[in-house]
């Protein structure tokens, strides 16, 4: 039973060491990188949403090829 308790304490201390050793600069760097990633995705979606796509139904000008010829 004592070996099991010492093993659990070893795991807790290893986890505590990992939590304590978290780098603050790395967290800030990751936050900046993820923010830029999200911002670039939003800008890409915005650009795509405002892209002008010519519609075949939007042209209302009468050209010689599209004029209706009467049968008189």
N, C-alpha and C positions, 0 to 999 in steps of 0.2 A: 504494500500500500504506500510505503514511503517513496518508492521509486516513481509511482504514478504521480504523487504530489509534486515531486521535484521536476518531473517532466512538464507538468502543467505550469509550474513557475517559470521554467525555462522558456516555454512558449510565450507566456505573458511578457517576460522580460525582452524577448526578441521582438515581439510586436511593439512594445513600448519603445524600444530603440528605433524601430522603423518610423514610428510616429514622431518621435523627437527629432529624427534626422531629416525630416522633410525640409527641402530647401525653399526658402521664401522667394528667392529670385526666380527659381524655376516655376513656381506657381504663378508669379506675375507674368513671366514670359509666356506661359501656356495661356493665360487669360488674354494676353494681347494677340497671340496667334489665333486663338479661337474666335475672338471678336472680329479680327480682320477676315477670317474665313466666312463668318456669317454675313458681314458687311458686303463682301464681294458677291456672295450668292444673292443678296437682296438687290444689289446694283444690277447684276445680270438679269434677274427676273424683271426688274423695272425697265431695263433697256429692251428686253424682248416684248414686254407689254406695250411699249410705245413705238414699236416697229411698224412702219406703214407698209401694209401689204395691199397691192393693187387688187381690187375686186373687179371681176368681170361685169358686175351689175352696176358699178359706180359710174361707168362712162356713159354719159347721156348725150354726147355730141353726135351729130349726124355726119357721118363720113360717107363718101360715095359707095363704099362697100357695104354699109349698113342701112342705106336708104331703101325704103319700100317703094317699089315701082308700081304705079297704078296701071291697070290693064286697059286704059283707054286708047 
